[in-house]
């Protein structure tokens, strides 16, 4: 059985004062059925890890460099993130692809580095609105899956987040049928490439304007194993009902 995952991506939000939100989540969700993950900015990872050491919350980073060390000013390696308390890293988020021109090959190289360092990876993919309207969604997903996911994954250390770009931070959400179609497609493609046993173990998250009001319906879709949540993960008050909805499935 795949353990459900409620993952919060804080993006470039959060200073020391916001560690209290993680503390509240850890206290509120003792004994949670689902795995709860917060990916704060890298500056907060170490302090957050002191809060989450024994509780139900695990930590992730939002990016890593593909090299283990070296002359890369401003970048952070996977080993450094692990050392700071992360056990996951989000890779290939559409904001990284857009703001930093990251290509599938970059995402794949970063994923290999992260896996080699002992992190689990959450690899993001999703279509732009024009691509959806042109009927190209599944082609885009197939090509991002082929290019961004390296060969050296296992079912346990790979999570895929389907995040339509047009749904991120916009309040727009695809229909339940559209989400289901992409998640079924992802599962089938994973099976073709990695075999049934691995494909069955990979968790598939939906991301894009998930909120308390729509979480229950989204989590009821087959092959949706949780969510990657941006805005609604920034406070414990907003994230808690989403976690509860996932626990109730
Ligand atoms: C995200 O950034 O991955 C995301 C899904 O954001 P939001 O939930 O705010 O749409």
Boltz pocket constraint, residues with backbone or C-beta under 6 A from the ligand:
constraints:
  - pocket:
      binder: B
      contacts: [[A, 9], [A, 163], [A, 167], [A, 168], [A, 169], [A, 170], [A, 171], [A, 207], [A, 208], [A, 209], [A, 210], [A, 228], [A, 229], [A, 230], [A, 231], [A, 232]]
      max_distance: 6.0
